[in-house]
Amino acid sequence: MNENIRSLQQSDPGLAILRLAALSAGSKTTLDAETRTLMSQQVAAGALAEMTAREVWAELQAGLMAEFPSNMLRNLQDCGALQVVLPEVAALFGVPQIANDPQQVDIGCHLLRVLDEAARCDAPLAVRFAALVMNTGKSDSPPEHLPAHYRHIERGRPRIEQICERFELPSDCRDLALLALAECERVHRASEVRAGPVAAMLQRLGAFSDLARFERLLLLCACAYRAYPGYEGKEYPKAGLLHHALQACVAIDAAGLDEDELMEARAAAIAAAFHSERWSEDQF
């Protein structure tokens, strides 16, 4: 008998479903059709109903930290388990989002590519979790607005907080996911002709106070960038821009200025580093 089938027929089929999906993230190999069919049947029969949030997260984390986390999510989505354990993420599949070429991407499919890129970069759990949940506010954008997602940040914030509370996740996962929700798209739009907003962005991202978190966010943004078709393996230009801006502020931050003087001096230093006198104090 297929060992996968045997595990699903044992006393805890719910755990077997999640564990098989998590284990599938260890390679590009897909689960066989017979196993996938039985997983679907077990989910439909309520096999996941008695699992605790702690048990669910243990398997989800194992899959997220594996080499091909997309495999886990595909298998969970295909058998209906993702709709049970992470309905906020399952709802993203089939939802369009603006891109360059092609002009639209499916957010769920894009998410799978972001996670695999994060795995390729050996990203820590906080980065992978943020990639998993940062777009959850886009699942129910008004159809007349698609593929744009107005006010998705307001919808996404409580969903991320609820997921973190449900699974009792560490604060670094929650904090980075909320930061990514608010800032990832802004980072993608950062421009060297707007030194004032770049200085304000560095402040919001924690570049002056929590450099590790700043670097984790840039890694996440880079993974999201390289997940778009045609950008695989490319350098993320906004990371270089923000690192250049941060370096320009080093001497300023050692000058002992008050807060208002400091922000203005940072913007001026960044403008000089960008060889541009065109800078605005307006926020993004």
N, C-alpha and C positions, 0 to 999 in steps of 0.2 A: 504493500500500500504506500502511496505517496506520503512522505513524512509530513508535508504540509497539511494534507488531509487528516492524517492521524492527530496532529496537534489541534486541529479545529474541532475534532470529535471528542476531545477529552473534556474534563469537567469545567474548564474555564475558557470557553470559546471566545469570549470578549477579549481577554488578554491575548489569546492566540492571534486574533485578527490584528491587533495593534502591533504585536511583536513581529509577526510575519512582514507587515508593512515596514516597520523600522529596520528589520534585517535586510529588506530589499534595497534599502538606501546604501548598503555596502558595496553594491556593484551596479552595472548597467543592465544586468539580466532581469527580465520581467518575470513575474509569477505566471505559472502555467494557467491555462483557461479553466481547468477543473477546480483549481484552488480559488481562483477569482470568483467563480460561480458560487462555490460553497461559502466564501466570505460574504457575498451579497445576501445569500439566504440566511446566514447567521445574523447579519445586521438587521435584516427585515424581521427576523424572529425576536429581536430585542436583546441580542447577546451583550450589547454594551450598556444596558440599562443599569446594571448593578455595579459597574466599575466606579471607583472613587476618582476624584480629580487628581489625587496624588499618583495613582496607578496609571492614569492616562498620560500625565505629563512625563513620567519616567520613560515611557516608550516614545513619546513625541520628541523628547530631548535627545534620546539615543539616535533617532533617525535624523534629526536636524544636524547633529554633530558628525554624521557619517559622510562618506565621500560624495554620494549622489542623493541628497535629501529630496530632490524632485521625485525620485522613484517612490518614496514613502507617500508623498502627497498624492501622486497619481493613483496609487493603489487604494488609498483611503477614499479618494474622490470617486473612483470607479465603483467601489462596493457600497457606497453610501455612508461609510463610517465618518468621513470628514464632516458631513452635515450634522452628525451627532456630537462629535467631540470638539469641533471648531467651526460652528455654523457661520461665524463672522468671516472666516477665510473661504469656506466653500462657496459662499455667495458671490465671490469675486470672479468665478469662472463664467465666461460668456459676456462679461461687461467690457465694453470698449474703452480705450484711452488714447488720447492724441499721441502720435509719434512723428518722426520725420519721414522715414522711408522703410516700410509702408507707413501710410498716414495714420493708421490706427493699429493698436495691438490689443489682444485680449489680456486683461489685467491678471487673471489667474495663470495663464501660460507664461506671461512675463515674470510673474512671481517665481515660477519654477526655475526659470533661467537665472534670476537673481540669486536664489538660494544655491544653485550649483556653482555659480561664480564665487559666492562667498566661501563655499567649501573649497574650491580650487585655491583661494587665497588663504586658506586655513584661518578664517575669521573666527573670533570667539563667539560664544553663545549669544551674548547681548546683540551682536551685529546680525546674527542669523534670525534671532527672534524679531528684531526690529524689521527686518526684511519681510518676515512672515506676516506682520500685522499692520504695518504703517499705512496701508491703503484700504483698510477695512471701512473707512467712511465713504468709499466710492461705490459700494455695492448697490446702494439704493438712490443714486443720483436721479433727479427727475429725467425721464426719457427724452423730453423735449430739449434738454441741455446737452445730451451725449453727443460726442465723446468728451465734452468738458465736464468737470466735477466741482461745481461751485459749492462752497461751504462744506466741503468734505472734512475739513479739519475739525469743525464743530461736531460733526457726526462721528468722526473717528476717535476723538479723545475719550469719551465714556466707554466705547467698545474696548479700546486698549486697556483702560483701567479695569474693566470688568474681567477681561481675560487674565490679567495679572493677579487680580484678587482671587479668581476662581482656582487658579493653579498655584497660588501662593509663591509667585516668582520673586526673585531677588530684585532689589531696587535698581541695580544697574541695568537690568533688562527693561524695566518699566521706564526709567528715565531716558534711555537712549531711544526707545520706541516713540515716546512722546516728542522728543527733540526731532527725530526724523520726520514724524508726521508734520510738524510745524515748519521745518527748515529744508528738507531735502530738495523740494522743487525750487526753493529760493536759491540754494547753492547752485543748482543747474543753470540759473539765470544770472549768476554773479558776473559783473562786467568791470573791466579795468578802467572804464571811463567814469565810473561812479564810486570814487574812493570813499566818500562819506558813508554810503550804505555798506560798503565792504568792511569798514571799521566797525560799524554797528553790528554787522553780522558776526564778525570775530568775537565781539563781546557776548552776543547771544549764544554762540556755539561753545562758549567756555574756553576759547583759545588762550585767554590770559589767566584763567584760574584752574582749568581742568584739561590739561593738554591731552591726556589719554583719551578722554571722552571725545574731544575734538577730532582726534585721529581716527577713532572708531566710526564717527559719523562720516568722515571723508571716505573711509574704506567702504562703508555702506553705499554712499553716493556713487563711488567708482564702480561698484558691483552692479548697481542699477543702470548706470550708463553703458557698461559693457554687455548688459543683457539685451539691449536693443539690437535687432538684426543689422549687421554691417559694422558693429562697433566691437566685436569680439577681439580681445587681446590688445586693444588700443589703450594708450595712456589717457587718463582722465584729466582734461585740461584745467578744470576748475580747481583741482587739488593743487596744481602748481601755482595757479594764480593766488589762492588763499595762503599757501605757504610763503610765497614771495611777499605778500602783504604783511603777514605776521612777522617775518624777519625784519621788515622795515620799521616795525614798532618796538623793537628790542631796546634801542637807545632811549626812545621816548618814555618807555615804562620805567626806566631807571632814573628819570629826571625829578621825581617827587612832586608832580603837578597835582592839583585838585581834580575832581572828576570831570567837570566841564572843560577845563583846560586840557585834560588828558585826551578826551574824545576828539577835540578839535585838532590837537597836535598829532594824534594817530592818523586822522584823515589826511592832514597835510603831508605827513611822512609817506603815506601810501600813495598819494597823488604824485609825489616826487619820484617814488620808486617805479611807478607806472609810466613816468615821463608824460604826465598829463596834468594840466591845470584845471581840467574840467571835472569838478567833483561837487557833489551835492550832499547836504546833510539829511536829505529826505530818506525815509526808510523804504525798503523794498515794498 
